[in-house]
Amino acid sequence: MEKNDVVSILSFLDIKPLKRFSQHFLIDDSIAERIVDYAELSKKDTVLEIGPGLGVLTKKMVKKANVTGIEKDKKLCGYLKKIPNLTLINNDVLKIDFPRFDKIVSNLPYKISSPVTFKILEYDFKFGVLMYQKEFAERMTALSGKDYSRISVNIYYRAECKILENVPRNAFYPMPKVDSAVVLLKPRKPPFRVENEKIFFKTVDALFSQRRKKMRNSLLNNWKKFTDEKTKMEFIVESIKSKNKRPEELTPEELGEISDIIAKHITP
């Protein structure tokens, strides 16, 4: 779809793309084709698309698979209804249960990248081909360095994740201020075991909330996340051998070991 086509359609629908909704429409048809190719679709597949927008991906996918789209914008839904063989849900993706799906292919709204990704990973599916802001995609896939973060660890625990290709900002209308990336997200069993997942995720959150601080300080500053007794947390922290390291210096497996130490002393 050309930029002029998108402008005309949006004008006809009386839609002004809103920054707060991350409304940036893909206009590069070759990129759309590659995204659909990455998904390896067949008539046996049931595909979920979040935020189909003007249906650039949708129109290609309905020819190959069963597609369900979740779109919040009522005016866009009115336009999307013209696409044959599309099941359409007009709702907020963060407020509803997803229908059954095998694969998910979407140009995700960047403002909700984190919550929608972790919601997706609550479901059982084969894999997803998803577009993210490039910086967020790099954080998803990092296991060391400046991009290594809470997102990195939590994604690694739940799924295989890799960047398939980078997408320049001029592939969208209106053009965002940043580049994007296409990511393959494939759920899998955790690569390591923890005593208590709830405490593991709390530990990761506490440590990376102050990533430049030593772990000892981060855990003590966030003691209320774990217990009503600060003295108990002080005792636990002193038993952690790596307490003077920063979280970015530790692998996800090592962070899991730290959460196990905390879990032995705390009932969530």
C-alpha positions as CSV (number, residue, x, y, z in Angstrom):
1,M,0.0,0.0,0.0
2,E,1.4,3.4,-1.0
3,K,1.6,6.3,1.3
4,N,-0.9,8.3,-0.8
5,D,-3.4,5.4,-0.6
6,V,-3.0,5.3,3.2
7,V,-3.5,9.1,3.4
8,S,-6.6,8.9,1.2
9,I,-8.2,6.0,3.2
10,L,-7.5,7.7,6.6
11,S,-9.0,11.0,5.2
12,F,-12.1,9.1,4.0
13,L,-12.5,7.4,7.4
14,D,-11.9,10.8,9.1
15,I,-9.0,9.2,11.1
16,K,-6.1,11.3,12.3
17,P,-3.3,8.9,13.4
18,L,-2.8,9.3,17.2
19,K,0.7,9.1,18.7
20,R,-0.7,7.9,22.0
21,F,-2.2,4.9,20.3
22,S,1.1,4.2,18.3
23,Q,-0.9,4.5,15.1
24,H,1.9,4.1,12.5
25,F,0.7,2.2,9.4
26,L,3.0,-0.1,7.4
27,I,3.2,1.1,3.8
28,D,6.1,-1.0,2.5
29,D,4.5,-4.0,0.7
30,S,7.8,-5.9,0.4
31,I,8.2,-5.9,4.1
32,A,4.6,-7.0,4.6
33,E,5.2,-9.9,2.2
34,R,8.3,-11.0,4.1
35,I,6.5,-10.9,7.5
36,V,3.8,-13.2,6.1
37,D,6.5,-15.5,4.6
38,Y,8.2,-15.8,7.9
39,A,5.0,-17.1,9.4
40,E,4.9,-20.0,7.0
41,L,1.1,-20.0,6.9
42,S,-1.2,-22.7,5.8
43,K,-5.0,-23.3,5.7
44,K,-4.6,-25.4,8.9
45,D,-3.3,-22.3,10.8
46,T,-5.5,-20.0,12.9
47,V,-3.7,-16.7,13.1
48,L,-4.2,-13.9,15.6
49,E,-3.4,-10.3,14.5
50,I,-3.4,-7.5,17.1
51,G,-4.0,-4.1,15.7
52,P,-4.6,-4.9,12.0
53,G,-5.0,-1.2,11.2
54,L,-5.7,-0.9,7.5
55,G,-5.2,-4.6,6.9
56,V,-1.9,-4.5,5.0
57,L,-0.8,-7.8,6.6
58,T,-4.4,-9.0,7.0
59,K,-5.2,-9.0,3.3
60,K,-2.2,-11.2,2.6
61,M,-2.8,-13.6,5.5
62,V,-6.5,-14.3,4.8
63,K,-5.5,-15.9,1.5
64,K,-3.4,-18.4,3.3
65,A,-4.9,-19.0,6.8
66,N,-7.8,-18.4,9.1
67,V,-7.3,-14.9,10.6
68,T,-8.8,-13.2,13.7
69,G,-8.0,-9.6,14.2
70,I,-8.4,-7.5,17.4
71,E,-8.8,-3.8,16.6
72,K,-9.6,-1.1,19.2
73,D,-10.5,1.7,16.7
74,K,-14.1,1.5,15.6
75,K,-13.6,3.4,12.4
76,L,-10.8,1.0,11.4
77,C,-13.0,-1.9,12.2
78,G,-15.6,-0.5,9.8
79,Y,-13.0,-0.5,7.1
80,L,-11.6,-4.0,8.0
81,K,-15.0,-5.6,7.8
82,K,-14.8,-5.5,4.0
83,I,-11.9,-8.0,4.1
84,P,-13.3,-11.5,3.3
85,N,-12.7,-14.4,5.6
86,L,-11.6,-12.2,8.5
87,T,-13.0,-12.7,12.0
88,L,-12.9,-9.2,13.6
89,I,-13.1,-8.3,17.3
90,N,-13.6,-4.6,18.2
91,N,-12.0,-4.3,21.7
92,D,-9.0,-3.4,23.7
93,V,-6.5,-6.2,23.4
94,L,-5.4,-5.8,27.0
95,K,-8.9,-6.2,28.4
96,I,-10.1,-9.4,26.7
97,D,-9.3,-13.0,26.6
98,F,-7.8,-14.1,23.3
99,P,-9.6,-16.6,21.1
100,R,-7.7,-19.8,20.2
101,F,-4.7,-19.3,17.8
102,D,-1.8,-21.3,16.5
103,K,0.3,-18.3,15.3
104,I,0.4,-14.6,15.9
105,V,1.5,-12.1,13.3
106,S,1.2,-8.4,14.1
107,N,2.6,-4.9,13.8
108,L,2.1,-4.3,17.5
109,P,1.1,-0.9,19.0
110,Y,4.5,0.1,20.4
111,K,3.0,1.9,23.5
112,I,1.8,-1.5,24.8
113,S,4.7,-3.7,23.7
114,S,5.6,-5.0,27.1
115,P,2.2,-5.8,28.6
116,V,0.8,-7.3,25.3
117,T,3.9,-9.5,24.8
118,F,3.7,-11.0,28.3
119,K,-0.1,-11.5,27.8
120,I,0.6,-13.3,24.5
121,L,3.1,-15.6,26.3
122,E,0.3,-16.7,28.7
123,Y,-1.2,-18.6,25.8
124,D,-0.2,-21.9,24.1
125,F,0.8,-21.3,20.5
126,K,3.4,-22.3,17.9
127,F,5.2,-19.0,17.3
128,G,4.7,-15.4,16.5
129,V,6.2,-13.0,14.0
130,L,5.9,-9.5,15.6
131,M,7.0,-6.0,14.8
132,Y,8.4,-3.9,17.6
133,Q,10.3,-0.7,18.0
134,K,13.9,-1.6,17.3
135,E,15.2,-0.6,20.7
136,F,12.6,-2.8,22.4
137,A,13.4,-5.7,20.2
138,E,17.1,-5.4,21.1
139,R,16.2,-5.5,24.8
140,M,14.0,-8.6,24.2
141,T,16.9,-10.5,22.7
142,A,19.9,-9.2,24.8
143,L,21.6,-11.5,27.2
144,S,24.4,-9.1,28.0
145,G,25.5,-5.5,27.5
146,K,23.6,-2.2,27.7
147,D,20.3,-3.7,26.3
148,Y,20.2,-6.5,28.9
149,S,17.2,-5.8,31.1
150,R,14.2,-7.1,33.0
151,I,12.5,-7.6,29.6
152,S,15.5,-9.7,28.4
153,V,15.4,-12.0,31.4
154,N,11.6,-12.5,31.5
155,I,11.4,-13.2,27.8
156,Y,14.4,-15.6,27.9
157,Y,12.7,-17.5,30.7
158,R,9.5,-18.0,28.6
159,A,10.5,-18.1,24.9
160,E,13.1,-18.3,22.2
161,C,13.4,-14.8,20.7
162,K,15.4,-13.5,17.7
163,I,15.4,-10.5,15.4
164,L,14.6,-11.5,11.8
165,E,15.2,-8.1,10.2
166,N,15.3,-4.4,10.9
167,V,12.7,-2.1,9.4
168,P,13.5,1.6,8.6
169,R,11.1,4.2,9.9
170,N,10.2,5.4,6.4
171,A,8.4,2.1,5.9
172,F,5.5,3.6,8.0
173,Y,3.0,6.4,7.7
174,P,3.1,8.6,9.7
175,M,6.8,8.1,10.0
176,P,7.8,7.3,13.6
177,K,11.0,8.8,15.2
178,V,12.6,5.3,15.5
179,D,13.3,2.3,13.4
180,S,11.5,-1.1,14.0
181,A,12.4,-4.7,13.9
182,V,10.6,-8.0,13.0
183,V,11.0,-10.5,15.8
184,L,10.4,-14.3,16.0
185,L,8.9,-15.3,19.3
186,K,8.6,-19.0,20.1
187,P,7.3,-20.2,23.4
188,R,9.2,-23.0,25.1
189,K,9.7,-24.6,28.5
190,P,11.9,-22.5,30.8
191,P,15.6,-23.4,30.2
192,F,16.2,-23.5,34.0
193,R,14.2,-24.3,37.0
194,V,13.3,-22.0,39.9
195,E,11.7,-22.7,43.2
196,N,9.0,-20.1,42.9
197,E,8.3,-18.3,39.6
198,K,6.5,-15.4,41.4
199,I,9.5,-14.7,43.5
200,F,11.8,-15.1,40.5
201,F,9.9,-12.4,38.6
202,K,9.8,-10.2,41.7
203,T,13.6,-10.6,42.1
204,V,14.3,-9.7,38.5
205,D,12.0,-6.7,38.7
206,A,13.6,-5.4,41.9
207,L,17.1,-5.8,40.7
208,F,16.6,-4.2,37.3
209,S,14.6,-1.3,38.7
210,Q,17.9,0.0,39.9
211,R,20.2,-1.8,37.5
212,R,23.3,0.4,38.2
213,K,23.2,-0.4,41.9
214,K,24.8,-3.4,43.5
215,M,22.3,-6.2,44.1
216,R,22.5,-5.8,47.9
217,N,21.3,-2.2,47.7
218,S,18.6,-3.0,45.1
219,L,17.1,-5.8,47.1
220,L,17.2,-3.9,50.4
221,N,15.6,-0.8,48.7
222,N,12.8,-3.1,47.5
223,W,12.4,-5.3,50.6
224,K,8.6,-4.6,50.7
225,K,8.2,-6.5,47.5
226,F,9.1,-9.7,49.4
227,T,8.4,-9.4,53.1
228,D,6.9,-7.3,55.9
229,E,10.2,-7.6,57.8
230,K,13.2,-5.6,56.6
231,T,15.4,-7.5,59.0
232,K,14.5,-10.8,57.3
233,M,15.5,-9.3,53.9
234,E,18.8,-8.1,55.4
235,F,19.5,-11.6,56.6
236,I,18.7,-13.1,53.2
237,V,20.8,-10.6,51.3
238,E,23.9,-11.2,53.5
239,S,23.7,-14.9,52.5
240,I,23.9,-14.1,48.8
241,K,27.6,-14.5,47.7
242,S,27.2,-12.3,44.6
243,K,25.4,-9.5,46.5
244,N,28.0,-6.9,45.5
245,K,27.5,-7.5,41.8
246,R,25.2,-5.5,39.6
247,P,22.2,-7.4,37.9
248,E,23.6,-6.8,34.4
249,E,26.7,-8.8,35.4
250,L,24.6,-12.0,36.0
251,T,23.0,-14.5,33.6
252,P,19.3,-15.3,33.8
253,E,20.3,-18.7,35.4
254,E,22.3,-16.9,38.1
255,L,19.4,-14.6,38.8
256,G,17.3,-17.7,39.2
257,E,19.7,-19.0,41.8
258,I,19.4,-15.7,43.7
259,S,15.6,-15.9,43.6
260,D,15.8,-19.5,45.0
261,I,17.8,-18.2,48.0
262,I,15.0,-15.7,48.6
263,A,12.3,-18.3,48.1
264,K,13.7,-20.5,50.8
265,H,13.0,-17.9,53.4
266,I,9.9,-16.2,52.1
267,T,6.3,-17.4,51.5
268,P,4.8,-15.4,48.7
